[in-house]
Amino acid sequence: MRQRRLRILVTAGPTREYLDRVRYLSNESSGRMGFALAAAALQRGHHVTLIHGPVALRPPRGARCVPVVSAREMLAACEQEWPAHDVLIMAAAVADYTPLVRFAFKRKKAAEPVSVRLVPTVDILSRLSASRTAGQVVIGFALEDRAPRRRAREKLRRKRLDAIILNPPSAMSAPTATIELLVPGAGWRTFSGTKLATARQLLRAIEPIAEPALRDASTHSSRFATRTSKATARDSR
């Protein structure tokens, strides 16, 4: 029997939090893992919306892409798209802090030290997890360099996720990855290879978690079709 198609929302890449018109806070995320997950989901016949920060990657053919820059923009795009999807895979490396004040013009270099006040960015994963409806599945990422499994498990519990993917800092800009998947009650599973190969393995492991969404696929189908047609009309203007 042919598997029904999921509506999968994937986030990828970094965000940029601007201090002035040219300087920003960000991280080393290349977006490759998120783009690979989007490509793997498409190969397995699912519908994909890809919300991504600034990256130098070609979007996978067939994905509906929504480019953003800041954490706030990513949150707004996710909140717009999430109600029409079955599964969220939050692979984006959202910057943890943003400058309290953004200068309107390029700040000139000074001889003395400069202090910049930072405030936490919005917690996109927690917000989307809290706003889910019955049957929606939320999968997060954890990048940890100390006590990685313990911290990932705490994040899974704290944000009420259905699964969490743990990867090391070395994976951020590398073409390959060794990652671990934790599903409550099922223990850890390790996947390794190119990011596309790893993404394919992850998708096969994630699909059983989304069984409730597969059973209730028709619940979201009309909403997804409506949003997609509206987005297509908007893009054609």
C-alpha positions in Angstrom: 0.0 0.0 0.0 1.4 3.4 -1.0 2.2 5.6 2.0 0.2 8.8 2.3 2.1 12.1 2.0 3.0 14.1 5.0 3.1 17.9 5.0 6.6 18.6 6.5 7.8 22.0 7.6 11.6 22.1 7.8 13.7 25.0 9.1 17.4 25.4 8.1 20.4 27.5 8.3 21.4 30.3 10.6 19.7 33.6 11.5 21.5 37.0 11.4 20.9 39.4 14.2 22.1 42.8 13.0 23.9 45.3 15.2 23.9 48.0 12.4 23.5 48.0 8.6 26.5 45.7 8.0 27.4 43.9 11.2 25.5 41.0 12.7 25.7 38.1 15.1 25.3 34.6 13.6 26.9 31.2 13.6 28.6 28.6 11.4 25.5 26.8 10.2 25.6 26.1 6.5 22.0 24.9 6.3 23.1 21.6 4.7 21.4 19.3 7.1 18.0 21.1 6.9 18.2 21.2 3.1 19.2 17.6 3.0 16.2 16.7 5.2 13.9 18.7 2.8 15.4 16.9 -0.2 15.0 13.5 1.5 11.4 14.2 2.4 10.6 15.1 -1.2 12.3 12.0 -2.5 10.0 10.0 -0.2 7.0 11.7 -1.6 6.1 14.2 1.1 5.1 17.8 0.7 7.8 20.2 2.0 7.9 23.8 3.0 11.5 24.9 3.8 12.0 28.1 5.9 15.6 29.0 5.8 18.0 31.7 6.9 20.8 33.2 4.7 22.6 30.3 3.0 24.6 29.6 -0.1 22.6 26.5 -1.2 20.3 25.7 -4.0 16.8 24.8 -2.7 15.7 21.2 -3.4 13.4 21.1 -6.4 9.8 20.7 -5.4 10.1 22.4 -2.0 8.2 25.6 -1.3 10.9 27.9 0.1 10.5 30.9 2.5 13.7 32.8 3.0 14.1 34.8 6.2 17.0 36.6 7.9 16.4 37.2 11.6 15.0 34.9 14.4 11.9 37.1 14.6 11.3 36.7 10.8 11.8 33.0 11.1 9.2 32.9 14.0 6.7 34.8 12.0 7.1 32.6 8.9 6.9 29.4 11.1 3.7 30.6 12.8 2.2 31.4 9.4 3.0 27.9 8.0 2.8 25.5 11.0 -1.0 25.2 11.2 -1.1 23.6 7.7 1.6 21.0 8.3 1.8 17.6 10.0 5.4 17.5 11.0 8.0 20.2 12.1 11.7 19.4 11.8 13.5 22.4 13.4 17.0 22.0 12.0 17.7 25.8 11.9 20.5 27.1 14.1 18.7 30.2 15.4 21.0 32.7 17.0 20.5 32.7 20.8 21.0 36.5 21.2 20.2 39.7 19.4 21.4 43.2 20.1 19.1 45.2 22.3 19.7 48.2 20.1 20.2 48.2 16.3 21.9 51.2 15.0 20.4 52.9 11.9 23.9 53.4 10.3 27.2 51.7 10.3 28.9 52.3 13.7 32.4 53.7 13.2 35.4 51.9 14.7 36.5 53.4 18.0 39.9 53.1 19.8 38.3 52.1 23.1 36.4 48.9 23.9 32.8 48.8 23.0 30.1 47.0 25.0 27.0 45.7 23.3 23.9 44.7 25.2 22.3 41.5 24.0 18.9 40.0 24.7 17.7 36.4 24.1 16.0 35.7 20.8 12.5 34.2 20.7 12.3 30.4 21.4 10.7 29.3 18.2 10.7 25.6 18.9 9.0 26.0 22.3 6.3 28.3 20.8 5.5 26.0 17.9 5.5 22.9 20.2 3.1 24.7 22.6 0.8 25.8 19.8 0.5 22.4 18.0 -2.8 20.7 17.4 -3.7 17.0 17.9 -1.7 14.8 15.6 1.1 17.4 14.8 4.6 16.1 15.4 7.5 18.3 16.6 11.1 17.2 16.2 14.0 19.4 17.4 17.7 19.5 17.1 20.3 19.9 19.9 23.9 20.9 19.3 25.9 20.2 22.4 29.5 20.1 23.3 29.2 19.1 27.0 27.1 16.2 28.4 25.4 16.0 25.0 22.9 13.2 25.7 21.8 14.5 29.0 21.3 18.0 27.7 19.5 16.8 24.6 17.2 14.6 26.7 16.4 17.6 29.0 15.6 19.7 25.9 13.3 17.1 24.6 11.4 16.9 27.9 11.4 20.7 28.5 10.0 21.6 25.1 7.7 18.6 24.9 9.1 17.2 21.7 8.3 13.9 20.0 11.9 13.3 19.1 15.3 15.1 19.2 18.3 14.9 17.0 21.7 15.4 18.6 24.7 16.5 16.6 28.2 17.9 17.6 29.5 21.4 16.8 31.8 19.9 14.2 28.8 19.0 12.0 27.8 22.6 11.4 29.7 23.3 8.2 30.8 19.7 7.3 29.5 17.7 4.4 29.1 14.6 6.5 27.5 14.0 9.9 27.2 11.5 12.7 24.0 12.2 14.6 21.9 10.6 17.2 18.1 10.4 17.3 16.2 10.0 20.6 12.5 9.0 20.6 10.9 8.8 24.1 10.7 5.1 25.1 12.9 3.9 22.2 16.4 4.9 23.2 19.1 6.4 21.1 19.8 5.5 17.4 23.0 6.6 15.6 23.2 7.6 11.9 26.3 8.4 9.9 27.3 9.4 6.4 26.8 12.3 4.0 24.2 14.7 5.2 21.8 13.6 2.4 22.4 9.9 3.3 21.9 10.7 7.0 18.7 12.7 6.2 17.3 9.7 4.3 17.9 7.5 7.4 16.3 10.0 9.6 13.2 10.3 7.5 12.7 6.6 7.6 13.0 6.7 11.4 10.7 9.8 11.7 7.8 8.5 9.6 6.6 6.0 12.2 6.5 8.8 14.8 4.1 10.6 12.5 1.6 7.8 12.2 -1.1 9.9 13.9 -0.6 12.6 11.3 -0.7 10.0 8.5 -4.0 8.6 9.9 -5.4 12.1 10.0 -3.8 13.5 6.9 -7.1 14.6 5.5 -7.6 16.9 8.5 -4.9 19.3 7.3 -5.0 18.7 3.5 -7.5 21.5 2.7 -5.7 24.0 4.9 -2.4 23.1 3.2 -3.8 23.4 -0.3 -5.4 26.8 0.6 -2.2 28.2 2.0 -0.1 26.9 -0.9 -2.5 28.5 -3.5 -2.4 31.7 -1.6 1.4 31.7 -1.4 1.6 30.9 -5.2 -0.8 33.8 -6.0 1.3 36.1 -3.7 4.6 35.1 -5.3 3.2 35.7 -8.8 2.3 39.3 -8.1 
